[in-house]
Every structure is written in C-alpha cells, then in structure tokens.
Amino acid sequence: MQEYATDFLSLVLLLETSSAAGFFVYKGLEKYKPAYLKTLKKKISFSHDNKQNDSIKNFEIESHNSLIEEILQNYCNKKKLDQDYWRYKHHVYRVYNLAIMQASEFGPVSKIEKEKLAVSAAFHDMGFWSKNTNIFDICDFSIELARSWLVKHGRNKVFEETIISIIKSHHHSKKKLNEDSKDILLIKWFKTAHEIDLSCGLKTFGYNQADINRCRQSFPELSFFRVLIFRSFEKVLRMPFDLLKLIPKFIMKNLAIKAL
C-alpha cells in the first residue's frame, strides 16, 4: 500500500507541481515529512535529461536591476497591492535570475539580452496581479503595459517582438514557439525559468539544483504560491460575470465588421 502511495505522490509531484494539488502536497510533505520528501525527490528525476549539470561558473545572482525596479515602481500600485507587491517582485527576480542562469551557460550575457529579460520579467504577470483584470484580459493587459513602456522609452523597435513573444509564450504554454524568432533562445530560457519557479524548484530541466536553490533563497516566496492559487480561484469564480461583460464587446465588433 505504501508503495502505491509513493508512486501516486511521485506522479502528482512530477506532473502537477505547478497546480494547486501538487503545491499543497509538496508543502505538506516539506513541513510534516521532510525525510520522506527527500527520499521521494531521489526516487524521481525532475530534470528533462535525468542528470544534474555542474554549477554554472559565471552565474551570479542579481539582487537589484534598475529596469525591474523602475517598471515595478511606476506600473505597480505598491500601496494598493500591499504584500502582493513584494510577492510579485520576488517572483520577477527569481524568474529573471533563472533565465540569466540558463543564458550564462553559453558565456557572458550581453547587456541587451539582460535588458530584454528584465523588461519581460517585470511585465509578464502584471495583468494577473492587477485586481481589476479578468481572467480573459491578463495576457493582453500585460502586453498593453509593456508596449506603453517600450514606446515611452523609445525601445519598441528593438525590444517589442521579443518581449511580446515572451509574455505570450508564458501565458499560452501549450502553444508552439515560433522557431524563426531571432530571440528564440531568450523565449525558451524565460519559459523554462518560469516553470522552474512555479514548480518550487522541483523541475530542474537538468540545471544544477544548488544554483536554483541559491536563487530561490535570495528571494523568499512570502506565501507567493498560496496567494497565487487563491487569486486564480478568485478570478475563475468571476469568469461567468466577465463573460457577460464581453458579450456587448463581441456584438459591437461583429457589427463593425459587417458595416465594412
């Protein structure tokens, strides 16, 4: 019976670490059965290639990024979001650093690559943490905010395609990536970084666990995942009302098309 339970939990942790079920199972084991969780981790490889790579030598945690700081201060209502501001900020820095970690494997990361990843990280989930957005507008709202910042700072021509692709690929995880994109590696690194963070560091994709843990410890969760699940549930409950609000927009759009 215990063997079946172990296999079931292994399956939950392997496939559902980003979901509510996997999160609560993981956190429960972490608190009450740490030794059992350690054994479980050893039993399963959470990496894609079943091995842990060596620590990346030229990877250093960046605890302060001027672009991230500026964007969050100007586009996130710190007073309104309260503790959610810090939760999101730490998530942004974890994802940013995990993406830099992957890029560092190929040598020093260029200034423009760092800037693209920083801007993408700052805006990628901003639509979600805004309490006024509905579940259908999260991605579009994040892109809209990113576009306005790029235009304001005269970076839309150089940055726009990559940043919008990163935000879209992160929100539509099942959608096939455009392999022809000039920054396809940045898009993949960001997507992988986000999955590593949402899996509480269980999915390593072959990267060194110590590097991942170092990054996660530098920016504590502050109950980020618990609040994320609560906010998601809250937005899903509002979905029927949000759908009703979309009907007039849909009708007006169709009337405009017919008029043409």
Secondary structure, 3 states (H helix, E strand, C coil): CHHHHHHHHHHHHHHHCCCHHHHHHHHHHHHHCHHHHHHHHHHCCCCCCCCCCCCCCCCCCCCCCHHHHHHHHHHCCHHHHCHHHHHHHHHHHHHHHHHHHHHHCCCCCCHHHHHHHHHHHHHCCHHHHCCCCCCCCHHHHHHHHHHHHHHHCCCHHHHHHHHHHHHHHHHCCCCCCCCCCCCHHHHHHHHHHHHHHHCCCCCCCCCCHHHHHHHHHHCCCCCHHHHHHHHHHHHHHCHHHHHHHHHHHHHHHHHHHHHC
